[in-house]
Amino acid sequence: MNNIIIRKETKEDYYNTEHMTLRAFWNIHGPGCNEHLLVHRLREAKEYVPELSRVAELDGRIVGAIFYSRARVVDGDTEHEVLTFGPLAVEPTCFSLGIGAKLLETTLALAKEAGYKGIVICGEPEYYPRHGFVTCDKFGIVHPVLGNFDAFMAYPLNEGFENINGKFYEAPVFEECEDKAQIEAYTKEFPYYKPLKLSCQWLHKERLGRISEIRKNSYTIKFWEKDIPAKLKGSFYGETAEKLPVVGDYVTFRYNPSGDSVILSVCERSSLLKRPDQAKTGVMQYMVSNVDYAFIITSLNEDYSYNRIARYASVALQGGAVPVVILTKSDLCGNTGRYISEVETISEEIRVHAVSALYEIGIDELKEYFKPGTTICLMGSSGAGKSTLLNAICGENVMKTGDVRESDSTGRHTTTHRQLILLENGVAVIDTPGMREVGMAGNEEGIDNTFSDIVELERHCRFSDCRHETEPGCAVKAAIKRGELSPERLKLYKSLSTENTNNYAKMKEISKWAKAYKKNKDIY
């Protein structure tokens, strides 16, 4: 606190103040915010009161600001002048330093000394009462649209405020800054941050962050540029695995600056990638969430496996992500076109690229996926070149790489756990440990999407339970005979479908036994 300086804003501060204000309100009340535009326009409004407005500076950086303007309380033909302020903004990574309180303390004293009778605001009802604000119904002041409510508060400064009553009106600039097109255009002046529409908004005391790493029961939340250690709220224990946070989840949390923060809730997901946990029979492993593209990275050496790529693609499609197969080390392959054509037959929804990070072949094709706000998950076996590929695309060493053994063309594990990395342009990359085996369970939709051609043919079979073997009127066998479908593709489809059905049935049975055991244990 001793290093915080409260002072008047200068023109040289304008951009930094607005940038800080944008960060302070971003995604708090809804997707993005408009407060940075409001600050920009408010300075030119005739109602603005610069002699009371202040910024907070810490180590040469703007970390807070409060902006005052004149407002009106109208009762019939009688009009009273009052003060209002807003926004009161604090840099989100500095919330715990008392910056807002110091801005309030300084400027309330200035307003009182200037002779203003009182202040009327719409603000956080759990914060401002601690600084002497009370609801406006105590003074007969009413909001013209919403009437009286907890967030509509007043602060008496000098004698005579008790005689002011009527309807409250802010400066017109507050309404003028609600235009979405203008907000979007002005927001482009600042670094990119992803706007999110979530059911948890409006946020009050809780913060919004993203799970970037999990190690056993310890979580790391990416909160702006900070990595915050966190634990789960007690109510999570006993929940199903699907409801627990995974890397990529947006979560609300209660911030603790001196220890573990507490994760309060998991926000709704746009996608969720999962697979059976091979080490734990009957358990589904929920891997990553909110992924736009699943980069399935396979090198064109002994690592290449059509079967494994199909499995990865099914997992991605089942989870709601777009599968993008990247065939690396194309410089070591004499016939990349053959492999591209083969992979393209897996699904109509799959995208395929052959690249060489060493010689920068095909790298430019991948940049279309690296748009601000996008989340990309890297999947593939160890040694496939995930880290090398990402470093080549970004032009810097953002991930560690390991050597590849010449004996079997496989690599040493450089990723031991899932981790979210935020790039400077606003792209999030989730790296995953190498997986040489990908099981199937509860993945019907993903398999159907991967083999949509076979699913469509099945609809034309004479028998609804056709196994595509010796049955008459089988449309699938007819397609094979015509050369439109390969026997190998049908074999893979049947294999994955059978594995998926058997594993899912086994998991349901084990889950049933586990619930019965727990119930009996609780009784006795």
Secondary structure, DSSP 8 states (H G I E B T S, - for coil): -TTEEEE---GGGHHHHHHHHHHHHTTTSSSS-SHHHHHHHHTTSTTB-TTT-EEEEETTEEEEEEEEEEEEEEETTEEEEEEEEEEEEE-GGGGGG-HHHHHHHHHHHHHHHTT--EEEEE--TTTGGGGT-EEGGGTTEEBTTTBS-TTEEEEE-STTGGG--EEEE--THHHHTT-HHHHHHHHTTS--------TT-S-SS-EEEEEEEEETTEEEEEETTEEEEEEE-GGGTTS-GGGS--BT-EEEEE--TTS-EEEEEE---S-EEEEE-TTSTT-EEEEEES-SEEEEEEESSTT--HHHHHHHHHHHHHHT-EEEEEEE-GGG-S-HHHHHHHHHTS-TT-EEEE-BTTTTBSHHHHGGG--TT-EEEEE--TTS-HHHHHHHHHTS--S----B-TTTS-B-----S-EEEE-TTS-EEEE----S----SS-HHHHHHHTHHHHHHHTTSSSTT--SSS-TT-HHHHHHHTTSS-HHHHHHHHHHHHHHHHHHHHHHHHHHHHHHHHHHHHH-
